[in-house]
Amino acid sequence: MAQRPEFPKVQQEKLARTVFEVFQCPALQLVTSSAMPLYAAGKTTGFVIDSGKELTHLLAIHQGNVAQSTDAFEFGGNDVTDYFMRLLASQGHFLKQADKDVAREIKEKICYVTSNVDDLKDEESALLKEFKLPDGQTIKIGSERFKAPEILFSPTLVGIKQPGIHRVAVDAIESCETEFVKQLFSNVVISGGNMMFEGMAERLRREMQSVTSNKVDVLAPKARDWSAWLGASIVCSLSSSQKSWITKEQYEETGPSVIHSETNQNCGF
């Protein structure tokens, strides 16, 4: 089962009880969800930027082991949707909070990341996109399409005092052991629904490259919104991962605390 990096030990034990006592599963392995996209991409060393609905995790992995994990920051797809709704409202298209799912659907269908923030003014005249609301009303959306995701690189646009995702990523990588920093920069993998915007990989690469002398390469798998599941299925199928499984017999002998054993701490191959 995949868990977020900071998953509390109490919750891990509760999960173990549920798996072994309620569902009577024969064995269990916990893996770090943010590490799985790397394995889905066929790599054992790299840097993962995993951004979902509410949280964003950044994780450095070297030869299958976690080398650096940043604290998750509460910034994700919900924030982009909220800002998108504000932008629409400024153009006279008012959507209530009850219509947030509609705004999210519009965002996912037509929003994109501009290739260069300096090009924003030039893109103001971009072709409008029409979207039909559930009530039958049709609205036209222009520059809001690329302005909404811009907060990922400039959170201050919505009053959040923290660096953009590119700056956080570079700082995290450069805080790792010097010997494999170049490997991490050349193997940046993005995952999660909030990374699905068209143009995200190239813009992220350019922004990261602008603040580091290391060569940056960003991999954006097509199914990156499912990367964690794909990676976990790969790890689960490997014979080398069997040593990390905790069996029901071990659970019955030791109790829920067995979930914290070193055997289960290997998140990789």
TILUMFI-795390 format. One line per field, with one value per residue (C-alpha): x, y, z; residue in one letter; residue number from 1; chain. Coordinates in steps of 0.2 Angstrom, whole numbers, plus 5000, padded with zeros to 4 digits. Each point is the difference from the previous one (the first is absolute). Layout:
<titis>
east	[X, ...]
north	[Y, ...]
up	[Z, ...]
residu	[A, ...]
num	[NUM, ...]
chaine	[A, ...]
</titis>
This chain:
<titis>
east	[5000, 5006, 5001, 5006, 5017, 4995, 4986, 4999, 5006, 4983, 4991, 5012, 4996, 4981, 5002, 5009, 4986, 4988, 5009, 5004, 4985, 4986, 5005, 5011, 5013, 5015, 5013, 5003, 5013, 4999, 5009, 5002, 4987, 5011, 5014, 4989, 5000, 5018, 4999, 4986, 5012, 5012, 5013, 5007, 5009, 4991, 4990, 4981, 4988, 4984, 4985, 4982, 4984, 5006, 5018, 5017, 5014, 5018, 5011, 5018, 5004, 5017, 5002, 4983, 5002, 4993, 5014, 4990, 4981, 4993, 4985, 4984, 4994, 4982, 4999, 4992, 4986, 4987, 5010, 5001, 4981, 4996, 5011, 4992, 4983, 5006, 5007, 4983, 4991, 5011, 4993, 4982, 4999, 4994, 5001, 4994, 5010, 4987, 5006, 5018, 5000, 4994, 5015, 5011, 4994, 5002, 5018, 5005, 4993, 5007, 5013, 5018, 5017, 5008, 5017, 5007, 4993, 5007, 4989, 4984, 4996, 5002, 4988, 4986, 4993, 5000, 4984, 4986, 4993, 4982, 4993, 4982, 4994, 4988, 4986, 5002, 5010, 5015, 5015, 5016, 5016, 5016, 5016, 4993, 5005, 5018, 5000, 4992, 5014, 5013, 4998, 5010, 5015, 4995, 4989, 5001, 4987, 4987, 5009, 5010, 5017, 5011, 5011, 4993, 5001, 5015, 5010, 4995, 5005, 5017, 5004, 4995, 5011, 5015, 4998, 5004, 5017, 5010, 5006, 4982, 4993, 5003, 4991, 4985, 4999, 5001, 4986, 4986, 4983, 4983, 4984, 4983, 4985, 5006, 5015, 4989, 4999, 5006, 5017, 5004, 5016, 5009, 4995, 5006, 5016, 5003, 4996, 5012, 5014, 4999, 5005, 5013, 5016, 4996, 4992, 4981, 4989, 4982, 4990, 4982, 4991, 4984, 4991, 5008, 4984, 5001, 5018, 5000, 4988, 5011, 5016, 4992, 4994, 5018, 5008, 4987, 5004, 5019, 5007, 5013, 4986, 4994, 5012, 4991, 4983, 4994, 4990, 4984, 5010, 5013, 4986, 4992, 5016, 5005, 4984, 4997, 5017, 5008, 4995, 5015, 5013, 5015, 4994, 4985, 5010, 5007, 4989, 5009, 5006]
north	[5000, 5017, 5014, 5018, 5003, 5008, 4987, 4999, 4984, 4999, 4999, 4987, 4989, 5003, 4995, 4984, 4995, 5003, 4991, 4984, 5000, 5006, 4995, 4985, 5004, 4988, 5013, 5019, 5012, 5019, 5011, 5018, 5006, 5015, 4987, 4989, 5012, 4998, 4981, 5002, 5009, 4986, 5009, 4997, 5017, 5016, 5015, 4999, 5015, 4992, 5013, 4995, 5008, 5007, 4996, 5001, 4988, 5001, 4984, 4996, 4982, 4992, 4982, 4996, 5009, 5016, 5013, 5016, 5003, 5017, 5003, 5000, 5017, 5003, 5007, 4990, 4999, 5007, 5017, 5000, 4997, 5014, 5012, 4996, 5003, 5017, 5004, 4995, 5011, 5015, 4997, 5000, 4981, 4996, 4982, 4996, 4988, 4987, 5001, 4997, 4983, 5009, 5012, 4986, 4991, 5016, 5002, 4982, 5001, 5017, 5007, 4999, 5006, 5014, 4996, 5016, 5012, 5015, 4994, 5003, 5017, 4993, 4986, 5011, 5000, 4981, 4992, 4999, 4983, 4997, 4990, 4995, 5000, 4988, 5013, 5002, 5017, 5001, 5010, 5005, 4998, 5008, 5004, 4992, 4984, 5003, 5012, 4988, 4987, 5014, 5000, 4984, 5010, 5016, 4996, 5018, 5003, 4993, 5006, 4985, 5004, 4986, 4998, 4992, 4982, 5001, 5009, 4988, 4985, 5008, 5004, 4982, 4992, 5011, 4995, 4982, 4991, 5009, 4984, 4996, 5018, 5000, 4983, 5007, 5016, 4989, 4989, 5011, 4991, 5009, 4991, 5003, 5008, 5018, 4996, 4996, 5017, 5001, 5009, 4996, 4989, 5013, 5015, 4991, 4995, 5018, 5008, 4987, 5003, 5018, 4998, 4986, 4997, 4981, 4994, 4996, 4987, 4998, 4984, 5002, 4982, 5001, 4991, 5010, 5002, 4981, 4999, 4995, 4985, 4995, 5000, 4991, 4986, 4999, 4999, 4987, 4989, 4999, 4985, 5011, 5009, 4985, 5002, 5016, 4992, 4998, 4984, 4997, 4988, 5014, 5011, 4988, 4997, 5018, 5010, 5016, 5007, 4988, 5012, 5011, 4986, 5004, 4986, 5011, 5016, 4996, 5011, 4994, 4985]
up	[5000, 4996, 5013, 5000, 5007, 5017, 5003, 5020, 5008, 5009, 4984, 4993, 5015, 4997, 4982, 5004, 5012, 4986, 4987, 5011, 5012, 4990, 4982, 5005, 4987, 5000, 4999, 4999, 4994, 5002, 4987, 4998, 4988, 4993, 4996, 4989, 4985, 4998, 4999, 4988, 4989, 5001, 5011, 5017, 5002, 4997, 5008, 5001, 5000, 5005, 5000, 5003, 5005, 5017, 5003, 4991, 5004, 4994, 5002, 4996, 4997, 4997, 4995, 5007, 5017, 5006, 5000, 5004, 5004, 5002, 5011, 4990, 4997, 4999, 4983, 4985, 4988, 5011, 5001, 4981, 4999, 5012, 4991, 4984, 5007, 5006, 4982, 4993, 5012, 4995, 4982, 5006, 5001, 5018, 5006, 5017, 5012, 4996, 4982, 5004, 4991, 4984, 5002, 5003, 4984, 4990, 5007, 4996, 4982, 4994, 5012, 4995, 5006, 4990, 4993, 5007, 5013, 4990, 4986, 5010, 4992, 4983, 5003, 5006, 4983, 4999, 4992, 5013, 5005, 5003, 5013, 5003, 5018, 5008, 5000, 4981, 5000, 4989, 5006, 4991, 5009, 4994, 5010, 5015, 4992, 5003, 5015, 5012, 5000, 5001, 5019, 5001, 4995, 5009, 5015, 5006, 4987, 5012, 5016, 5004, 5006, 4993, 4985, 4984, 4998, 4989, 5013, 5014, 4989, 4996, 5018, 5005, 4987, 5004, 5019, 4995, 5000, 4987, 4992, 4992, 4998, 4981, 4999, 5009, 4989, 4984, 5006, 5006, 4999, 5002, 5006, 5007, 4992, 5004, 4988, 4985, 4993, 4982, 4999, 5018, 4997, 4989, 5011, 5016, 4991, 4994, 5018, 5009, 4987, 5003, 5018, 4999, 4990, 4999, 4984, 5004, 4991, 5004, 4996, 4999, 4998, 4990, 5014, 5014, 5009, 5003, 5002, 5019, 4996, 4985, 5010, 5015, 4988, 4993, 5018, 5005, 4986, 5003, 5008, 5008, 5010, 5008, 5015, 5004, 5003, 5017, 5002, 5010, 5011, 5004, 5004, 5012, 5009, 5002, 4998, 4991, 5004, 4988, 4986, 5006, 4998, 4988, 4989, 4995, 4998, 4983, 4988, 4984, 4990]
residu	[M, A, Q, R, P, E, F, P, K, V, Q, Q, E, K, L, A, R, T, V, F, E, V, F, Q, C, P, A, L, Q, L, V, T, S, S, A, M, P, L, Y, A, A, G, K, T, T, G, F, V, I, D, S, G, K, E, L, T, H, L, L, A, I, H, Q, G, N, V, A, Q, S, T, D, A, F, E, F, G, G, N, D, V, T, D, Y, F, M, R, L, L, A, S, Q, G, H, F, L, K, Q, A, D, K, D, V, A, R, E, I, K, E, K, I, C, Y, V, T, S, N, V, D, D, L, K, D, E, E, S, A, L, L, K, E, F, K, L, P, D, G, Q, T, I, K, I, G, S, E, R, F, K, A, P, E, I, L, F, S, P, T, L, V, G, I, K, Q, P, G, I, H, R, V, A, V, D, A, I, E, S, C, E, T, E, F, V, K, Q, L, F, S, N, V, V, I, S, G, G, N, M, M, F, E, G, M, A, E, R, L, R, R, E, M, Q, S, V, T, S, N, K, V, D, V, L, A, P, K, A, R, D, W, S, A, W, L, G, A, S, I, V, C, S, L, S, S, S, Q, K, S, W, I, T, K, E, Q, Y, E, E, T, G, P, S, V, I, H, S, E, T, N, Q, N, C, G, F]
num	[1, 2, 3, 4, 5, 6, 7, 8, 9, 10, 11, 12, 13, 14, 15, 16, 17, 18, 19, 20, 21, 22, 23, 24, 25, 26, 27, 28, 29, 30, 31, 32, 33, 34, 35, 36, 37, 38, 39, 40, 41, 42, 43, 44, 45, 46, 47, 48, 49, 50, 51, 52, 53, 54, 55, 56, 57, 58, 59, 60, 61, 62, 63, 64, 65, 66, 67, 68, 69, 70, 71, 72, 73, 74, 75, 76, 77, 78, 79, 80, 81, 82, 83, 84, 85, 86, 87, 88, 89, 90, 91, 92, 93, 94, 95, 96, 97, 98, 99, 100, 101, 102, 103, 104, 105, 106, 107, 108, 109, 110, 111, 112, 113, 114, 115, 116, 117, 118, 119, 120, 121, 122, 123, 124, 125, 126, 127, 128, 129, 130, 131, 132, 133, 134, 135, 136, 137, 138, 139, 140, 141, 142, 143, 144, 145, 146, 147, 148, 149, 150, 151, 152, 153, 154, 155, 156, 157, 158, 159, 160, 161, 162, 163, 164, 165, 166, 167, 168, 169, 170, 171, 172, 173, 174, 175, 176, 177, 178, 179, 180, 181, 182, 183, 184, 185, 186, 187, 188, 189, 190, 191, 192, 193, 194, 195, 196, 197, 198, 199, 200, 201, 202, 203, 204, 205, 206, 207, 208, 209, 210, 211, 212, 213, 214, 215, 216, 217, 218, 219, 220, 221, 222, 223, 224, 225, 226, 227, 228, 229, 230, 231, 232, 233, 234, 235, 236, 237, 238, 239, 240, 241, 242, 243, 244, 245, 246, 247, 248, 249, 250, 251, 252, 253, 254, 255, 256, 257, 258, 259, 260, 261, 262, 263, 264, 265, 266, 267, 268, 269]
chaine	[A, A, A, A, A, A, A, A, A, A, A, A, A, A, A, A, A, A, A, A, A, A, A, A, A, A, A, A, A, A, A, A, A, A, A, A, A, A, A, A, A, A, A, A, A, A, A, A, A, A, A, A, A, A, A, A, A, A, A, A, A, A, A, A, A, A, A, A, A, A, A, A, A, A, A, A, A, A, A, A, A, A, A, A, A, A, A, A, A, A, A, A, A, A, A, A, A, A, A, A, A, A, A, A, A, A, A, A, A, A, A, A, A, A, A, A, A, A, A, A, A, A, A, A, A, A, A, A, A, A, A, A, A, A, A, A, A, A, A, A, A, A, A, A, A, A, A, A, A, A, A, A, A, A, A, A, A, A, A, A, A, A, A, A, A, A, A, A, A, A, A, A, A, A, A, A, A, A, A, A, A, A, A, A, A, A, A, A, A, A, A, A, A, A, A, A, A, A, A, A, A, A, A, A, A, A, A, A, A, A, A, A, A, A, A, A, A, A, A, A, A, A, A, A, A, A, A, A, A, A, A, A, A, A, A, A, A, A, A, A, A, A, A, A, A, A, A, A, A, A, A, A, A, A, A, A, A, A, A, A, A, A, A, A, A, A, A, A, A]
</titis>
